[in-house]
Amino acid sequence: MREETYQRMKPGAIVAMILTVVGLVAVVLAFQGNSSQYVSVKEALASTAARQHLSGEIVPGTLNSSMREGLVQFTIMDEEGQTLPVVYHGPLPQNLGEATKVVAVGGVKGTTFEASDIITKCPSKYESTK
């Protein structure tokens, strides 16, 4: 009976099944390759990973940017109160000056977090003021 089932399957159906499996594997691998974990300053300094998410607040008075050089520098403070200098080469992220929290995506080189991307988290207009 099994042989009859295989003999009845059309080559197009077999090719479609193979392509579906290959596509699903490709999607899973793409998500794994782009994922990275959120880390504290301590964890970032101890890690050799090239892609980490470092979340925290910009220490007041440390934000410096040069549009001409495409350089943004600031010090980030995590929830544990530890700080780390951050360097980002690229355009100034929108609303960076008003951001309540930022996420720097990148890795540590020496004693500096080199970010390949900056994600700003601004206060919502719907949050109550305290």
A tleap script that builds the chain and sets N, CA, C and O, in Angstrom:
source leaprc.protein.ff14SB
mol = sequence {
  NMET ARG GLU GLU THR TYR GLN ARG MET LYS
  PRO GLY ALA ILE VAL ALA MET ILE LEU THR
  VAL VAL GLY LEU VAL ALA VAL VAL LEU ALA
  PHE GLN GLY ASN SER SER GLN TYR VAL SER
  VAL LYS GLU ALA LEU ALA SER THR ALA ALA
  ARG GLN HIE LEU SER GLY GLU ILE VAL PRO
  GLY THR LEU ASN SER SER MET ARG GLU GLY
  LEU VAL GLN PHE THR ILE MET ASP GLU GLU
  GLY GLN THR LEU PRO VAL VAL TYR HIE GLY
  PRO LEU PRO GLN ASN LEU GLY GLU ALA THR
  LYS VAL VAL ALA VAL GLY GLY VAL LYS GLY
  THR THR PHE GLU ALA SER ASP ILE ILE THR
  LYS CYS PRO SER LYS TYR GLU SER THR CLYS
}
set mol.1.N position { 0.827 -1.194 0.000 }
set mol.1.CA position { 0.000 0.000 0.000 }
set mol.1.C position { 0.872 1.259 0.000 }
set mol.1.O position { 0.533 2.245 -0.654 }
set mol.2.N position { 1.983 1.231 0.724 }
set mol.2.CA position { 2.860 2.393 0.755 }
set mol.2.C position { 3.436 2.687 -0.615 }
set mol.2.O position { 3.520 3.848 -1.016 }
set mol.3.N position { 3.830 1.666 -1.330 }
set mol.3.CA position { 4.399 1.861 -2.655 }
set mol.3.C position { 3.390 2.523 -3.574 }
set mol.3.O position { 3.759 3.340 -4.417 }
set mol.4.N position { 2.120 2.179 -3.419 }
set mol.4.CA position { 1.083 2.780 -4.254 }
set mol.4.C position { 0.962 4.275 -3.960 }
set mol.4.O position { 0.741 5.073 -4.871 }
set mol.5.N position { 1.109 4.656 -2.678 }
set mol.5.CA position { 1.018 6.069 -2.299 }
set mol.5.C position { 2.145 6.862 -2.939 }
set mol.5.O position { 1.914 7.937 -3.493 }
set mol.6.N position { 3.360 6.341 -2.866 }
set mol.6.CA position { 4.497 7.038 -3.451 }
set mol.6.C position { 4.388 7.102 -4.973 }
set mol.6.O position { 4.790 8.090 -5.587 }
set mol.7.N position { 3.863 6.079 -5.561 }
set mol.7.CA position { 3.732 6.061 -7.011 }
set mol.7.C position { 2.678 7.051 -7.473 }
set mol.7.O position { 2.768 7.565 -8.588 }
set mol.8.N position { 1.697 7.328 -6.655 }
set mol.8.CA position { 0.634 8.254 -7.045 }
set mol.8.C position { 1.026 9.716 -6.867 }
set mol.8.O position { 0.400 10.593 -7.463 }
set mol.9.N position { 2.055 10.001 -6.056 }
set mol.9.CA position { 2.456 11.400 -5.848 }
set mol.9.C position { 3.090 11.945 -7.117 }
set mol.9.O position { 3.951 11.306 -7.721 }
set mol.10.N position { 2.665 13.104 -7.501 }
set mol.10.CA position { 3.186 13.721 -8.711 }
set mol.10.C position { 4.516 14.407 -8.396 }
set mol.10.O position { 4.722 14.873 -7.276 }
set mol.11.N position { 5.405 14.468 -9.364 }
set mol.11.CA position { 6.703 15.125 -9.137 }
set mol.11.C position { 6.551 16.581 -8.682 }
set mol.11.O position { 7.361 17.061 -7.889 }
set mol.12.N position { 5.546 17.274 -9.160 }
set mol.12.CA position { 5.321 18.668 -8.753 }
set mol.12.C position { 5.024 18.787 -7.270 }
set mol.12.O position { 5.458 19.738 -6.621 }
set mol.13.N position { 4.281 17.820 -6.726 }
set mol.13.CA position { 3.955 17.832 -5.297 }
set mol.13.C position { 5.207 17.586 -4.462 }
set mol.13.O position { 5.384 18.198 -3.408 }
set mol.14.N position { 6.068 16.697 -4.928 }
set mol.14.CA position { 7.309 16.420 -4.199 }
set mol.14.C position { 8.205 17.653 -4.200 }
set mol.14.O position { 8.776 18.008 -3.169 }
set mol.15.N position { 8.329 18.299 -5.342 }
set mol.15.CA position { 9.139 19.516 -5.437 }
set mol.15.C position { 8.566 20.605 -4.534 }
set mol.15.O position { 9.323 21.316 -3.873 }
set mol.16.N position { 7.255 20.745 -4.497 }
set mol.16.CA position { 6.619 21.758 -3.640 }
set mol.16.C position { 6.894 21.486 -2.167 }
set mol.16.O position { 7.146 22.414 -1.399 }
set mol.17.N position { 6.849 20.224 -1.773 }
set mol.17.CA position { 7.135 19.876 -0.373 }
set mol.17.C position { 8.590 20.187 -0.026 }
set mol.17.O position { 8.867 20.723 1.047 }
set mol.18.N position { 9.507 19.860 -0.910 }
set mol.18.CA position { 10.930 20.133 -0.665 }
set mol.18.C position { 11.167 21.633 -0.557 }
set mol.18.O position { 11.881 22.080 0.341 }
set mol.19.N position { 10.579 22.414 -1.456 }
set mol.19.CA position { 10.749 23.870 -1.415 }
set mol.19.C position { 10.154 24.467 -0.142 }
set mol.19.O position { 10.705 25.418 0.413 }
set mol.20.N position { 9.045 23.921 0.319 }
set mol.20.CA position { 8.430 24.396 1.566 }
set mol.20.C position { 9.352 24.151 2.748 }
set mol.20.O position { 9.540 25.038 3.581 }
set mol.21.N position { 9.923 22.972 2.830 }
set mol.21.CA position { 10.837 22.651 3.932 }
set mol.21.C position { 12.077 23.546 3.870 }
set mol.21.O position { 12.510 24.072 4.896 }
set mol.22.N position { 12.643 23.720 2.692 }
set mol.22.CA position { 13.825 24.581 2.540 }
set mol.22.C position { 13.486 26.016 2.936 }
set mol.22.O position { 14.282 26.682 3.598 }
set mol.23.N position { 12.309 26.491 2.534 }
set mol.23.CA position { 11.888 27.851 2.890 }
set mol.23.C position { 11.733 28.032 4.387 }
set mol.23.O position { 12.155 29.053 4.930 }
set mol.24.N position { 11.139 27.068 5.060 }
set mol.24.CA position { 10.969 27.150 6.511 }
set mol.24.C position { 12.319 27.150 7.229 }
set mol.24.O position { 12.518 27.900 8.185 }
set mol.25.N position { 13.235 26.317 6.771 }
set mol.25.CA position { 14.575 26.285 7.372 }
set mol.25.C position { 15.268 27.629 7.171 }
set mol.25.O position { 15.922 28.124 8.089 }
set mol.26.N position { 15.136 28.226 5.991 }
set mol.26.CA position { 15.756 29.520 5.714 }
set mol.26.C position { 15.194 30.612 6.625 }
set mol.26.O position { 15.948 31.450 7.119 }
set mol.27.N position { 13.890 30.611 6.850 }
set mol.27.CA position { 13.260 31.601 7.731 }
set mol.27.C position { 13.776 31.452 9.163 }
set mol.27.O position { 14.117 32.445 9.806 }
set mol.28.N position { 13.834 30.235 9.655 }
set mol.28.CA position { 14.318 29.997 11.014 }
set mol.28.C position { 15.766 30.455 11.159 }
set mol.28.O position { 16.114 31.106 12.144 }
set mol.29.N position { 16.598 30.124 10.200 }
set mol.29.CA position { 17.999 30.533 10.263 }
set mol.29.C position { 18.153 32.052 10.176 }
set mol.29.O position { 19.029 32.620 10.828 }
set mol.30.N position { 17.322 32.709 9.385 }
set mol.30.CA position { 17.383 34.169 9.275 }
set mol.30.C position { 17.039 34.830 10.602 }
set mol.30.O position { 17.696 35.789 11.008 }
set mol.31.N position { 16.016 34.326 11.279 }
set mol.31.CA position { 15.648 34.895 12.572 }
set mol.31.C position { 16.729 34.653 13.609 }
set mol.31.O position { 17.015 35.538 14.415 }
set mol.32.N position { 17.326 33.490 13.606 }
set mol.32.CA position { 18.390 33.198 14.565 }
set mol.32.C position { 19.604 34.067 14.307 }
set mol.32.O position { 20.260 34.499 15.255 }
set mol.33.N position { 19.921 34.332 13.051 }
set mol.33.CA position { 21.085 35.142 12.715 }
set mol.33.C position { 20.922 36.599 13.088 }
set mol.33.O position { 21.911 37.276 13.372 }
set mol.34.N position { 19.682 37.105 13.096 }
set mol.34.CA position { 19.434 38.506 13.407 }
set mol.34.C position { 19.056 38.742 14.857 }
set mol.34.O position { 18.910 39.890 15.277 }
set mol.35.N position { 18.898 37.692 15.619 }
set mol.35.CA position { 18.503 37.872 17.007 }
set mol.35.C position { 19.721 38.139 17.874 }
set mol.35.O position { 20.821 37.660 17.598 }
set mol.36.N position { 19.508 38.892 18.899 }
set mol.36.CA position { 20.563 39.142 19.874 }
set mol.36.C position { 19.904 39.386 21.217 }
set mol.36.O position { 18.736 39.769 21.290 }
set mol.37.N position { 20.650 39.166 22.259 }
set mol.37.CA position { 20.069 39.268 23.588 }
set mol.37.C position { 20.261 40.661 24.179 }
set mol.37.O position { 21.185 41.385 23.809 }
set mol.38.N position { 19.371 41.024 25.107 }
set mol.38.CA position { 19.505 42.268 25.856 }
set mol.38.C position { 20.468 41.993 27.011 }
set mol.38.O position { 20.340 40.991 27.715 }
set mol.39.N position { 21.429 42.893 27.195 }
set mol.39.CA position { 22.454 42.687 28.211 }
set mol.39.C position { 22.608 43.936 29.070 }
set mol.39.O position { 22.229 45.038 28.675 }
set mol.40.N position { 23.177 43.731 30.261 }
set mol.40.CA position { 23.546 44.844 31.133 }
set mol.40.C position { 24.955 45.289 30.743 }
set mol.40.O position { 25.606 44.643 29.923 }
set mol.41.N position { 25.420 46.379 31.323 }
set mol.41.CA position { 26.778 46.845 31.062 }
set mol.41.C position { 27.781 45.773 31.466 }
set mol.41.O position { 28.727 45.495 30.729 }
set mol.42.N position { 27.579 45.175 32.625 }
set mol.42.CA position { 28.483 44.134 33.113 }
set mol.42.C position { 28.534 42.956 32.141 }
set mol.42.O position { 29.611 42.444 31.836 }
set mol.43.N position { 27.364 42.528 31.656 }
set mol.43.CA position { 27.309 41.410 30.719 }
set mol.43.C position { 27.939 41.775 29.375 }
set mol.43.O position { 28.609 40.949 28.755 }
set mol.44.N position { 27.724 43.015 28.924 }
set mol.44.CA position { 28.308 43.456 27.657 }
set mol.44.C position { 29.831 43.448 27.729 }
set mol.44.O position { 30.499 43.012 26.792 }
set mol.45.N position { 30.379 43.933 28.847 }
set mol.45.CA position { 31.839 43.976 29.006 }
set mol.45.C position { 32.443 42.573 29.073 }
set mol.45.O position { 33.586 42.371 28.665 }
set mol.46.N position { 31.684 41.611 29.584 }
set mol.46.CA position { 32.190 40.247 29.721 }
set mol.46.C position { 32.011 39.419 28.448 }
set mol.46.O position { 32.580 38.334 28.329 }
set mol.47.N position { 31.228 39.923 27.503 }
set mol.47.CA position { 30.902 39.152 26.311 }
set mol.47.C position { 31.784 39.518 25.125 }
set mol.47.O position { 32.278 40.641 25.019 }
set mol.48.N position { 31.968 38.557 24.244 }
set mol.48.CA position { 32.692 38.804 22.994 }
set mol.48.C position { 31.742 38.853 21.804 }
set mol.48.O position { 32.185 38.974 20.661 }
set mol.49.N position { 30.435 38.761 22.065 }
set mol.49.CA position { 29.442 38.776 20.988 }
set mol.49.C position { 29.470 40.118 20.258 }
set mol.49.O position { 29.601 41.173 20.879 }
set mol.50.N position { 29.348 40.063 18.953 }
set mol.50.CA position { 29.395 41.279 18.138 }
set mol.50.C position { 28.042 41.964 18.040 }
set mol.50.O position { 27.971 43.126 17.639 }
set mol.51.N position { 26.967 41.273 18.398 }
set mol.51.CA position { 25.625 41.868 18.290 }
set mol.51.C position { 24.862 41.626 19.583 }
set mol.51.O position { 24.382 40.525 19.855 }
set mol.52.N position { 24.767 42.695 20.372 }
set mol.52.CA position { 24.038 42.674 21.636 }
set mol.52.C position { 23.147 43.903 21.697 }
set mol.52.O position { 23.411 44.898 21.022 }
set mol.53.N position { 22.097 43.841 22.500 }
set mol.53.CA position { 21.238 44.992 22.756 }
set mol.53.C position { 21.553 45.493 24.161 }
set mol.53.O position { 21.313 44.790 25.143 }
set mol.54.N position { 22.087 46.696 24.256 }
set mol.54.CA position { 22.388 47.308 25.545 }
set mol.54.C position { 21.364 48.406 25.786 }
set mol.54.O position { 21.356 49.421 25.090 }
set mol.55.N position { 20.505 48.200 26.772 }
set mol.55.CA position { 19.404 49.117 27.048 }
set mol.55.C position { 19.715 49.950 28.287 }
set mol.55.O position { 20.282 49.454 29.260 }
set mol.56.N position { 19.334 51.218 28.233 }
set mol.56.CA position { 19.526 52.079 29.390 }
set mol.56.C position { 19.157 53.517 29.090 }
set mol.56.O position { 18.495 53.813 28.096 }
set mol.57.N position { 19.600 54.410 29.973 }
set mol.57.CA position { 19.329 55.841 29.827 }
set mol.57.C position { 20.613 56.556 29.446 }
set mol.57.O position { 21.706 56.137 29.828 }
set mol.58.N position { 20.474 57.639 28.690 }
set mol.58.CA position { 21.631 58.469 28.374 }
set mol.58.C position { 21.938 59.307 29.601 }
set mol.58.O position { 21.068 60.010 30.115 }
set mol.59.N position { 23.185 59.232 30.073 }
set mol.59.CA position { 23.597 60.028 31.227 }
set mol.59.C position { 23.529 61.496 30.816 }
set mol.59.O position { 24.143 61.887 29.823 }
set mol.60.N position { 22.785 62.318 31.570 }
set mol.60.CA position { 22.648 63.734 31.216 }
set mol.60.C position { 24.008 64.417 31.041 }
set mol.60.O position { 24.927 64.225 31.838 }
set mol.61.N position { 24.109 65.222 29.971 }
set mol.61.CA position { 25.321 65.981 29.703 }
set mol.61.C position { 26.390 65.229 28.919 }
set mol.61.O position { 27.451 65.785 28.633 }
set mol.62.N position { 26.123 63.963 28.565 }
set mol.62.CA position { 27.147 63.190 27.861 }
set mol.62.C position { 26.887 63.049 26.362 }
set mol.62.O position { 27.732 62.513 25.645 }
set mol.63.N position { 25.746 63.515 25.877 }
set mol.63.CA position { 25.405 63.354 24.471 }
set mol.63.C position { 26.148 64.377 23.622 }
set mol.63.O position { 25.967 65.583 23.786 }
set mol.64.N position { 26.981 63.887 22.718 }
set mol.64.CA position { 27.713 64.726 21.765 }
set mol.64.C position { 27.526 64.135 20.379 }
set mol.64.O position { 27.575 62.918 20.197 }
set mol.65.N position { 27.308 65.021 19.394 }
set mol.65.CA position { 27.161 64.516 18.031 }
set mol.65.C position { 27.796 65.482 17.050 }
set mol.65.O position { 27.845 66.689 17.283 }
set mol.66.N position { 28.275 64.934 15.960 }
set mol.66.CA position { 28.843 65.715 14.875 }
set mol.66.C position { 28.195 65.244 13.587 }
set mol.66.O position { 28.480 64.148 13.103 }
set mol.67.N position { 27.319 66.077 13.031 }
set mol.67.CA position { 26.646 65.712 11.791 }
set mol.67.C position { 27.651 65.605 10.652 }
set mol.67.O position { 27.511 64.762 9.766 }
set mol.68.N position { 28.655 66.460 10.680 }
set mol.68.CA position { 29.663 66.460 9.620 }
set mol.68.C position { 30.436 65.142 9.594 }
set mol.68.O position { 30.705 64.598 8.523 }
set mol.69.N position { 30.789 64.634 10.765 }
set mol.69.CA position { 31.535 63.386 10.859 }
set mol.69.C position { 30.631 62.158 10.946 }
set mol.69.O position { 31.105 61.029 10.830 }
set mol.70.N position { 29.334 62.374 11.148 }
set mol.70.CA position { 28.413 61.247 11.314 }
set mol.70.C position { 28.733 60.454 12.562 }
set mol.70.O position { 28.752 59.223 12.544 }
set mol.71.N position { 28.984 61.167 13.644 }
set mol.71.CA position { 29.415 60.525 14.890 }
set mol.71.C position { 28.512 60.946 16.045 }
set mol.71.O position { 28.228 62.130 16.227 }
set mol.72.N position { 28.069 59.972 16.811 }
set mol.72.CA position { 27.269 60.219 18.008 }
set mol.72.C position { 27.960 59.506 19.161 }
set mol.72.O position { 28.317 58.332 19.052 }
set mol.73.N position { 28.148 60.225 20.272 }
set mol.73.CA position { 28.768 59.657 21.463 }
set mol.73.C position { 27.936 60.022 22.685 }
set mol.73.O position { 27.425 61.137 22.789 }
set mol.74.N position { 27.806 59.080 23.600 }
set mol.74.CA position { 27.139 59.333 24.870 }
set mol.74.C position { 27.522 58.224 25.830 }
set mol.74.O position { 28.144 57.234 25.445 }
set mol.75.N position { 27.142 58.403 27.078 }
set mol.75.CA position { 27.342 57.371 28.083 }
set mol.75.C position { 25.979 56.819 28.442 }
set mol.75.O position { 25.037 57.569 28.697 }
set mol.76.N position { 25.884 55.498 28.460 }
set mol.76.CA position { 24.621 54.841 28.788 }
set mol.76.C position { 24.703 54.293 30.210 }
set mol.76.O position { 25.744 53.795 30.639 }
set mol.77.N position { 23.590 54.393 30.933 }
set mol.77.CA position { 23.518 53.840 32.286 }
set mol.77.C position { 22.408 52.789 32.310 }
set mol.77.O position { 21.259 53.074 31.973 }
set mol.78.N position { 22.772 51.566 32.714 }
set mol.78.CA position { 21.781 50.487 32.736 }
set mol.78.C position { 20.969 50.525 34.027 }
set mol.78.O position { 21.165 51.412 34.858 }
set mol.79.N position { 20.066 49.572 34.197 }
set mol.79.CA position { 19.182 49.536 35.365 }
set mol.79.C position { 19.936 49.301 36.671 }
set mol.79.O position { 19.426 49.608 37.748 }
set mol.80.N position { 21.150 48.756 36.579 }
set mol.80.CA position { 21.959 48.507 37.771 }
set mol.80.C position { 22.822 49.711 38.145 }
set mol.80.O position { 23.543 49.680 39.142 }
set mol.81.N position { 22.742 50.785 37.331 }
set mol.81.CA position { 23.500 51.995 37.611 }
set mol.81.C position { 24.910 51.986 37.034 }
set mol.81.O position { 25.671 52.925 37.266 }
set mol.82.N position { 25.271 50.954 36.293 }
set mol.82.CA position { 26.595 50.894 35.681 }
set mol.82.C position { 26.574 51.656 34.361 }
set mol.82.O position { 25.562 51.682 33.661 }
set mol.83.N position { 27.704 52.275 34.032 }
set mol.83.CA position { 27.769 53.098 32.834 }
set mol.83.C position { 28.821 52.574 31.856 }
set mol.83.O position { 29.751 51.858 32.228 }
set mol.84.N position { 28.637 52.963 30.586 }
set mol.84.CA position { 29.556 52.563 29.537 }
set mol.84.C position { 29.469 53.590 28.412 }
set mol.84.O position { 28.368 53.948 27.993 }
set mol.85.N position { 30.623 54.077 27.911 }
set mol.85.CA position { 30.592 54.985 26.764 }
set mol.85.C position { 30.107 54.260 25.512 }
set mol.85.O position { 30.457 53.103 25.280 }
set mol.86.N position { 29.300 54.950 24.709 }
set mol.86.CA position { 28.762 54.400 23.468 }
set mol.86.C position { 29.201 55.294 22.315 }
set mol.86.O position { 29.129 56.520 22.412 }
set mol.87.N position { 29.653 54.683 21.226 }
set mol.87.CA position { 30.014 55.396 20.006 }
set mol.87.C position { 29.184 54.827 18.873 }
set mol.87.O position { 29.087 53.611 18.708 }
set mol.88.N position { 28.581 55.726 18.086 }
set mol.88.CA position { 27.760 55.319 16.948 }
set mol.88.C position { 28.170 56.139 15.747 }
set mol.88.O position { 28.185 57.368 15.808 }
set mol.89.N position { 28.503 55.475 14.660 }
set mol.89.CA position { 28.844 56.145 13.409 }
set mol.89.C position { 27.649 56.038 12.477 }
set mol.89.O position { 27.309 54.955 12.002 }
set mol.90.N position { 27.021 57.169 12.224 }
set mol.90.CA position { 25.839 57.196 11.371 }
set mol.90.C position { 25.060 58.462 11.645 }
set mol.90.O position { 25.489 59.308 12.430 }
set mol.91.N position { 23.915 58.594 10.996 }
set mol.91.CA position { 23.101 59.793 11.209 }
set mol.91.C position { 22.538 59.840 12.629 }
set mol.91.O position { 22.294 58.805 13.249 }
set mol.92.N position { 22.340 61.045 13.127 }
set mol.92.CA position { 21.773 61.231 14.462 }
set mol.92.C position { 20.365 60.633 14.493 }
set mol.92.O position { 19.495 61.065 13.736 }
set mol.93.N position { 20.134 59.649 15.355 }
set mol.93.CA position { 18.797 59.054 15.435 }
set mol.93.C position { 17.750 60.094 15.826 }
set mol.93.O position { 17.997 60.970 16.655 }
set mol.94.N position { 16.590 59.976 15.216 }
set mol.94.CA position { 15.500 60.912 15.477 }
set mol.94.C position { 15.105 60.858 16.949 }
set mol.94.O position { 15.017 59.777 17.530 }
set mol.95.N position { 14.871 62.004 17.544 }
set mol.95.CA position { 14.407 62.152 18.928 }
set mol.95.C position { 15.414 61.657 19.969 }
set mol.95.O position { 15.021 61.368 21.099 }
set mol.96.N position { 16.679 61.552 19.626 }
set mol.96.CA position { 17.657 61.052 20.585 }
set mol.96.C position { 17.754 61.975 21.802 }
set mol.96.O position { 17.924 61.497 22.924 }
set mol.97.N position { 17.650 63.271 21.598 }
set mol.97.CA position { 17.730 64.222 22.707 }
set mol.97.C position { 16.571 64.137 23.675 }
set mol.97.O position { 16.727 64.455 24.854 }
set mol.98.N position { 15.393 63.707 23.191 }
set mol.98.CA position { 14.210 63.606 24.041 }
set mol.98.C position { 13.987 62.192 24.569 }
set mol.98.O position { 13.070 61.965 25.358 }
set mol.99.N position { 14.800 61.259 24.150 }
set mol.99.CA position { 14.578 59.859 24.511 }
set mol.99.C position { 14.723 59.630 26.007 }
set mol.99.O position { 15.643 60.146 26.643 }
set mol.100.N position { 13.799 58.846 26.561 }
set mol.100.CA position { 13.905 58.482 27.966 }
set mol.100.C position { 14.789 57.254 28.122 }
set mol.100.O position { 15.476 57.097 29.132 }
set mol.101.N position { 14.767 56.400 27.132 }
set mol.101.CA position { 15.610 55.202 27.122 }
set mol.101.C position { 16.120 54.993 25.715 }
set mol.101.O position { 15.488 55.397 24.739 }
set mol.102.N position { 17.274 54.355 25.623 }
set mol.102.CA position { 17.832 54.000 24.326 }
set mol.102.C position { 18.293 52.550 24.363 }
set mol.102.O position { 18.578 51.993 25.422 }
set mol.103.N position { 18.357 51.969 23.199 }
set mol.103.CA position { 18.925 50.636 23.044 }
set mol.103.C position { 20.040 50.772 22.012 }
set mol.103.O position { 19.796 51.155 20.868 }
set mol.104.N position { 21.254 50.458 22.425 }
set mol.104.CA position { 22.395 50.460 21.514 }
set mol.104.C position { 22.615 49.025 21.074 }
set mol.104.O position { 22.726 48.124 21.905 }
set mol.105.N position { 22.679 48.815 19.769 }
set mol.105.CA position { 22.881 47.475 19.216 }
set mol.105.C position { 24.300 47.416 18.656 }
set mol.105.O position { 24.665 48.192 17.773 }
set mol.106.N position { 25.085 46.494 19.177 }
set mol.106.CA position { 26.473 46.380 18.730 }
set mol.106.C position { 27.264 45.519 19.682 }
set mol.106.O position { 26.759 44.526 20.206 }
set mol.107.N position { 28.524 45.906 19.908 }
set mol.107.CA position { 29.377 45.131 20.785 }
set mol.107.C position { 30.469 45.976 21.400 }
set mol.107.O position { 30.705 47.107 20.974 }
set mol.108.N position { 31.129 45.435 22.390 }
set mol.108.CA position { 32.176 46.152 23.105 }
set mol.108.C position { 33.507 45.976 22.368 }
set mol.108.O position { 33.887 44.872 21.977 }
set mol.109.N position { 34.194 47.097 22.196 }
set mol.109.CA position { 35.556 47.091 21.672 }
set mol.109.C position { 36.393 47.889 22.653 }
set mol.109.O position { 36.250 49.107 22.763 }
set mol.110.N position { 37.267 47.194 23.362 }
set mol.110.CA position { 38.044 47.848 24.410 }
set mol.110.C position { 37.148 48.167 25.588 }
set mol.110.O position { 36.593 47.271 26.224 }
set mol.111.N position { 37.011 49.457 25.876 }
set mol.111.CA position { 36.153 49.891 26.982 }
set mol.111.C position { 34.969 50.709 26.483 }
set mol.111.O position { 34.338 51.430 27.255 }
set mol.112.N position { 34.667 50.596 25.180 }
set mol.112.CA position { 33.589 51.364 24.565 }
set mol.112.C position { 32.624 50.423 23.853 }
set mol.112.O position { 33.038 49.431 23.252 }
set mol.113.N position { 31.341 50.743 23.928 }
set mol.113.CA position { 30.331 49.989 23.197 }
set mol.113.C position { 30.192 50.627 21.824 }
set mol.113.O position { 29.757 51.775 21.722 }
set mol.114.N position { 30.552 49.908 20.766 }
set mol.114.CA position { 30.458 50.402 19.394 }
set mol.114.C position { 29.114 49.956 18.831 }
set mol.114.O position { 28.890 48.771 18.584 }
set mol.115.N position { 28.234 50.919 18.634 }
set mol.115.CA position { 26.875 50.611 18.182 }
set mol.115.C position { 26.774 50.672 16.668 }
set mol.115.O position { 27.304 51.585 16.034 }
set mol.116.N position { 26.091 49.694 16.099 }
set mol.116.CA position { 25.784 49.711 14.672 }
set mol.116.C position { 24.388 50.277 14.438 }
set mol.116.O position { 24.020 50.606 13.310 }
set mol.117.N position { 23.611 50.386 15.524 }
set mol.117.CA position { 22.257 50.922 15.445 }
set mol.117.C position { 21.869 51.462 16.813 }
set mol.117.O position { 22.295 50.943 17.845 }
set mol.118.N position { 21.058 52.511 16.806 }
set mol.118.CA position { 20.527 53.104 18.039 }
set mol.118.C position { 19.008 53.138 17.908 }
set mol.118.O position { 18.471 53.635 16.918 }
set mol.119.N position { 18.332 52.609 18.908 }
set mol.119.CA position { 16.868 52.621 18.937 }
set mol.119.C position { 16.450 53.528 20.096 }
set mol.119.O position { 16.863 53.316 21.236 }
set mol.120.N position { 15.633 54.532 19.803 }
set mol.120.CA position { 15.186 55.446 20.855 }
set mol.120.C position { 13.821 55.023 21.367 }
set mol.120.O position { 12.972 54.543 20.616 }
set mol.121.N position { 13.635 55.212 22.653 }
set mol.121.CA position { 12.354 54.949 23.288 }
set mol.121.C position { 11.922 56.246 23.956 }
set mol.121.O position { 12.437 56.624 25.007 }
set mol.122.N position { 10.977 56.910 23.333 }
set mol.122.CA position { 10.534 58.210 23.834 }
set mol.122.C position { 9.301 58.053 24.710 }
set mol.122.O position { 8.552 57.087 24.572 }
set mol.123.N position { 9.092 59.015 25.622 }
set mol.123.CA position { 7.911 58.933 26.475 }
set mol.123.C position { 6.647 59.081 25.640 }
set mol.123.O position { 6.601 59.854 24.683 }
set mol.124.N position { 5.648 58.341 26.014 }
set mol.124.CA position { 4.380 58.414 25.306 }
set mol.124.C position { 3.591 59.628 25.789 }
set mol.124.O position { 3.642 59.999 26.961 }
set mol.125.N position { 2.873 60.226 24.867 }
set mol.125.CA position { 2.039 61.369 25.251 }
set mol.125.C position { 0.876 60.923 26.113 }
set mol.125.O position { 0.169 61.748 26.693 }
set mol.126.N position { 0.675 59.594 26.197 }
set mol.126.CA position { -0.434 59.065 26.983 }
set mol.126.C position { -0.001 58.695 28.410 }
set mol.126.O position { -0.847 58.368 29.242 }
set mol.127.N position { 1.309 58.744 28.701 }
set mol.127.CA position { 1.767 58.433 30.042 }
set mol.127.C position { 1.428 59.590 30.963 }
set mol.127.O position { 1.485 60.752 30.560 }
set mol.128.N position { 1.077 59.270 32.198 }
set mol.128.CA position { 0.755 60.307 33.145 }
set mol.128.C position { 2.053 60.933 33.657 }
set mol.128.O position { 3.067 60.249 33.794 }
set mol.129.N position { 2.013 62.219 33.934 }
set mol.129.CA position { 3.172 62.902 34.491 }
set mol.129.C position { 3.117 62.781 35.996 }
set mol.129.O position { 2.051 62.891 36.602 }
set mol.130.N position { 4.283 62.553 36.603 }
set mol.130.CA position { 4.321 62.348 38.058 }
set mol.130.C position { 4.870 63.569 38.733 }
set mol.130.O position { 4.983 63.598 39.959 }
savepdb mol mol.pdb
quit
